[in-house]
Amino acid sequence: MGNQVIKLSTAAQEQLIQSYRAHAVNPPPHARFSAKMPHCVITVYNSGKVMFQGRAANEEAAKWGDSIKKETSVPKHTLPAGFSDWSVIGSDEVGKGDYFGPLVVAAAYVPKEKIALVKELGVKDSKLLTDKDILRIAKDLHVTIPYQKATLHNPTYNKMQRTMTQGKMTAIAHNAALSALLKKLDETPEAILIDQFAEKAVYYRHLSSETDIVKDDVYFSTKAEGLHVAVAAASILARAFFLKEMDKLSATLGATLPKGAGAKVDQVAATLILRYGQERLNDIAKVHFANTKKAMRLCEQKR
């Protein structure tokens, strides 16, 4: 069993807690938060130390090990000078923190001669855009640049999750989207930029059993949407596909599925369990999230 301990600032702790809120369990003595996932238990102690325990300890700890640097200084990136003007494939994912709906990865290619046009369409950090804006811009991107998506629908996601971490599933989806996009391009991009969700070594370790691994000229960076418009475009496309899938699932169920993994999600999940049975969650949700157990408890209270 792996074991990693890092120390985070208060702001970084809050960011971590929000990230793992869906997996929250009762914390041990002298701790303010604890989350339990299939392959890792994360505990935030009052001292500011964070302990990661389990098979995925190294992977999860690697996501937060440089959080203090990110908060106290301008993020350092290893991208070459002038990278924002290169012809680049950007890759990003959506849905990892949402209980309902799939995990979607999109890879988008923006050649240098289309960078200005893509920006003119309104492409920027997707977190600054409304869902309506994202759907509108994605429609324009669809006919402007080449892209490829990889979607892990809930039944597939839940089956894969029995034997691998969410990080590994995400890496496999990124690689699948990138590989498919490269095969349909008539030109070779100058670089590939992945919005970093895991350290480079961890990412490629996740892909060790894959047969077609994209490795050439690949860069990783946090906050990559602000470093090249291709990543921002990929994020918008991924978000648009996710929103459409959520709409399809909602229409099938006759109920609006909320995003995220908060209390409203627990309530809707409980209602759906009472209406359709717990087994239906496998088709619409990421069942390993803590929301499943919370929804079951709500069902017991209503019966």
N, C-alpha and C positions, 0 to 999 in steps of 0.2 A: 504494500500500500504506500502511495506517495504521500509526502508531507512537506508543505511549503509554508513559510511564515514571512510576511512582508509588513512593513509599517506604512500607513497612509495618513495623509492629512485629513482633517474633519470633512472638508469638501469632497475629497476623493472617496471617503467612506460613504458619504451620502449618495454619491454617484453609483458606487458598487451596490449599496442596499437597494436602490431603485431598480437596478439592473436585474437583481435576483429576487425581487419582491414576490414574484409568482411562486417561488419555491420555499417561501419562509416557513420555518418551524420554530417551536419554542426554544429560545437560546439558553445555553448553560449558565451557571453562576459567573458573574463578572463579565458577561458579554451583553452587548446591546442588540445583536442580530445574529441569526443563524439561518442558513438555507441548506436544504438537502436535495441533491439531484441524484440521478441514478449512479453516477460515477464520481461524485465529489460532494463533500460537505464543507461549507464555507462558514466560518465564524468570525464575527467582528467583535473584538474585545474592547472594553472601556479604555484600555491603554492606547488604543489606536492600532494595535497589531491585528492582522488578519491572518487566520490559519486556513489553509486549504488541505483537505485530507481526502485521499481516495485515488483511484486509478487515473483520473483526469486532473489531479492536483497541479501538476506542472503546467498543463495547458491553460487552466483557468487562472493561475497565478501570473502567468506570462502576460495576460491581458491587462493587468493592473500594476505590474512592477515599475512602470515608468510614469504612473499617474501624477506623482508629485512634480516631476519635471514639467509635465504638460500644464500644470496649473500655475507654476511660478515663473515660467519663462516662455519665450516664443518657441513653439514646437520646432524641433530640429528634424530636418528631412534629408535624406541622402539622394535626392533627385538631382540629376545633372542641371547645369545652368541652362535656362531657356526652355525647360521641359514643358511649360504650359503652352508653348507654341509648336510642339511636336505633333505628329500624327500618332494618336494613341488610342488603344482599346482600354476603356475603363470598366471596372466590374464592381458591383455592389449587391447587397441582399436586403430583403425586407421580410418581416414576419417572424423573426426569431423570438421576439418577446411577446407575440400575440398568441393567446390561447386558441382562439378560433382561427381557422384559415390555414393556408399552406405556407411553406417557406419558399420564397421566390428569389432567384438570382438572375440578374440581367447583365450582359456584357454588351457594350456599345462602342462602335468605332467612329471616331471623329477625326478625319484627315485634316491637316493643317489648313487647307483651303476652305474648309467649312466651319472652322472654329467661330468666326465672326457671325456667320449665319445662325449657328446653333445658339449662340448667346442672344442673338436678336429674337429668337423664338421665345425667350424668357427663361432659358435653362439656368438654374442656379441651385444652391443647396436646397434639397427637397424639404428640409425641416422648416424653411421659410415660406413654403407654398401651401395653399389650401388644397384639399382633395379635388376641388373643381378645377383649379389651375393645373394640377398634375395631370388630370385626365385630358384637358385641352392641349397641353404642351406635348404629352405623349402621343396624341393623335398626329401632331405635326412631325414629331420625330420619326414616326413610323414610315413616313414617305421621304424622309430627309437623309437618314444615316442607316447603315447596316447594324443590326443587333441580333442577339440570340438570347433566349431565356431558358432557364432550367427550373422546373417547378416540382417540388416535393409535395404532392397532395397528401392530405392527412392520413389516408390508409397506408400509403407508402412510407411516409414519415414515421408513423407509429411502429411499423414493422422494422424499419432500419434502426429505430431508437432502442430496440431491445438488445442490440449487440454493439452499438457504437454511440459515442457522444454527439451532442448537437454540433459541436465544433467540427467533428469529422464529417458529418453529413453536409455541413455548410461548405467545407473545403471541396468535397466531391462535386457539389452542385456548381461551385465557381469554376472548377476545372472543366466540367462538362459544357458549360456555357461558352467558356473561352475556346475550347477545342472546336466546338461546332462553328463558332463565328470565324475562326481562323481558316477553316476549311472552305468557307463560302466566299471569302474575300479574294479579289483579283490582285491585290497588292499586299506587301508585307508591312505591318505597322512598325514604327520606330521603337515603340515600347508598349508594355502592358502595365497598367496601374490598378492594383487591387486595394479597395478600402480595407485596411487591416483589421481583422477580427482575431487574429492569432499571429504569433511570431512566425517568421519565415520558416525556420527549422521545423516548428510544430506543424505548420501548414503542409509542408512536403512530407512529413512523417505520416500525416493523415492519408496521403495519396500513395503510400508505398505499395499498396496492392492494386493500384490502377494500372492500366496498360497504355494509356495515351495521356501522358502528363505534359502540360504546358510549362516549359521552364525558361525558354529563351527570352531575354530582355524583360523579365518580370520584376516589377518594383512593388513594394508594400509600404503603405503609409496610413496613419490615422488622419482623420479629417481630410481625406483625399478629394472630397467634392470641391474643396476650395483650391486644390492644386492643379486640377485639369478638368476642363468642362466635360470630358468624356465620362468621368466618374459621376458627375452631377447628372448627366443624361441617362446613364445606366440606372442611377438611383430613382429617377423619375419614372423610367420605364418599368422597373421592378415594382414600384409602388402602385402604378396604374394597373398592372396585371393583378397584384394582390387585391386591390379594391374591387376589380371586376369579379374575381373569384369569391370574395366575401359577399358580393351582391347575388351571385348565383346560389351560394349556400343559403343565404337568407331567404331567397325566393322559394327554394326547395322546402324549407322548414316552415315557411309562413311566419317567420319572426326575424327581426333585425338583429344580427349578431354584432355585439359591440367589439371594438378593437381593444388591444391591450390585455392586461391580466388583473384588473382591479376587482373591487367588490361587485360592480355591476355585472361583470363577466360571471362571477360565482352565481348570482341570482338567475341570470338567463340560462346558464348551464343546468341549474337545478330544475328550472321550469321544463327544459327540454328532456331531462332525464325522466321526470314524472310523466311527460307526454309520450315519449318514444322509447324509453328504457335506456339504461346506461350504455349498452353496446353501441347505440347510435353515435356516441361521442367519437368513436374511432373514425367515423367518416367526416367529422367536421372540426375536430379539435386535436391539440397536442396533449394527449391524455396523461403524459408523465408530469405535466405542470401540477403544482399544488392546488390549482383551482378545482381539479377533479374531486379531491378529497373534501374540499370546502363545500362544493356543490352537493356532494353526497350527504354531508352533515345537515345542510339546509333542507334536503329532501326528507330526512328523518324527522326534522322539526315540523314539517308540513303534513306529515302522514298521521 
